[in-house]
Amino acid sequence: MTKLFHGLSAAPGIGIGNLFIYRTWQMAMLPSLETIAAEPLHEWQQFLTAQQQVDAELAALATDENPLIADVFMAQRVILQDQTFIHAMQQAICNDHQPVLSATQKVIQQLAELFRNLGDEYFAGRAVDILDIGQRLFKQLGMPVYAQPQIAQIVAGTILVARDMTFSEITQLPLDHLVGIALAESTPTAHSAILARSLGIPMLCTMGEAILQLPPHHPAVIDGNVGYLLVEPSAAELTAGRAKRQAQAADHASAVVHAQEPAYTQDGRWVPVLANANNPEDISQVCSKGADGVGLLRTEYLFENRLELPTFAEQYDTFRHFVTQLQGRQLTVRALDIGGDKPMPYLIRSQEANPFLGLRGIRLLLAKPELLLPQYRALCQLAGEMQQGFVAPTELRFMLPMISTVDEVRAVRALLAEVDAQWLPAPLIKIGVMIEVPSAALMADRIAPLVDFFSIGTNDLAQYTLATDRTNSSVAAMADPLHPAVLQLMRLTCQAGTAAGIPVSICGEIGGDPAAIPLLLGLGLHEVSASVPAVPLIKEAVRRCTQVACCALAEQALLCEDASAVRALLGYHRVIF
């Protein structure tokens, strides 16, 4: 009997194969460990030895020719050497007299739980990296934790089902045998998801405990575009799945051929298709994928995995290098977007009962201008060099995250004006805001006169509108950006932007879904920013649209009662196919 399971898309594509239930190692399932150490100094030395051995392992792995793999293991080295982690281990072993195995289990679990509860999808994904480090430490301390016999059983055409996967576990798999990955937990921003996207392996996450009870070796179809796992499909569904996979491959090939061409709708409207960039590797691919620029540069990577703030010079050099690579294309830099309880050693950390609603985004930047102003000064210096002809001209945009009130916009603009006053002539930088909070969307008509552009972050907008934690696998699927309530807020934002004569972009995950493009254009969006690999497909989707049809579709969607009805309207009603 056919069974259908829903999840969040973590990597696009369609896979057809047989299920393999991978039993991941869990610290919580370890046998009871001794709680009192006879010789704390001996136990501490054991930890230091294991730490050195793991660091040597990670250093070797960080030389991988795949830059993504190398960067992840380098980041894990930073976590392993972080003083917060080391002090916690020292406290547990030397002060609390816990044996090294018990202390490692306790500290790793607590640190991973801290990351999960920070109220941020990115940091929830890093919790798995911490468990990965724990696995390696346990292995060096004499406890086998890797399931090598399982790996040997994975054959070609496998859809791997697991609770979660550490990055190390995934890199050990026979990746050429996998046609899909379905996880009960995890997030789309986990390193495992990033790797799956880079390798073209369809992946779903937050699918819930039920998938772990599925019988192994049964046929299934996984759709990473839409977010479904279909188990024991009928012959007709299998045929439809193969046809859709073949059609998507053909569409992708055609999109790549035309990637460098501008995206015009059939009635002649040009829609800039930009790229979301998380790191230098993404920037390096922007031009080759045909993107019209960068609609979202997440600057968090500059601040992570280090013991001090990046300097003004580091940030300036980075932005200047990116501008050179973009060859005149637009660059939108989002100001640092972190919460007050993120584990960054150089920030004074304060405990918050609800980090989702605490000192994060623009609130933190206003409280700590030393995080905000060097980024803006770096862009100002770059803009000044452009005006003098030393750097090729590029449209520079500076974007403010997590705006919720008009007062916040005024306060930030006053800070930035003090920097502008130091330059003659004033730097040509456009200032915009992220619309991620319902209050910002509802007040968009008051905010619009104060800024040069809007960018809608649908991931957080859906989360805050629907009161749903995107990092909680039991409810994450409810945070659907296609819910009519979210669409109504997007429509209000677009109307305010149009009335003020400023462009409105979207940089949430839904902007990378070709099926959603007609609806987004119909709501009034002027620009789309998507993940780098999705850019050619989004440009192709734009070329199939007419404004009249898009507007009619949007009106229908706004009358729907829930996200399922909107998805049905867009064609998702055919289950997967």
PyMOL commands that set and color helices and strands:
alter all, ss='L'
color gray80, all
select helices_A, chain A and resi 27-29+40-61+67-81+83-95+100-116+121-140+148-152+167-172+175-177+191-199+209-213+235-257+280-285+299-302+312-326+355-357+362-367+369-387+406-420+438-442+444-450+458-465+476-478+484-500+509-512+514-523+532-543+547-558+563-569
alter helices_A, ss='H'
color red, helices_A
select strands_A, chain A and resi 3-6+8-11+14-21+158-162+178-183+203-205+219-223+228-231+273-277+293-298+330-334+396-400+429-435+453-456+504-506+528-531
alter strands_A, ss='S'
color yellow, strands_A
deselect
rebuild
show_as cartoon
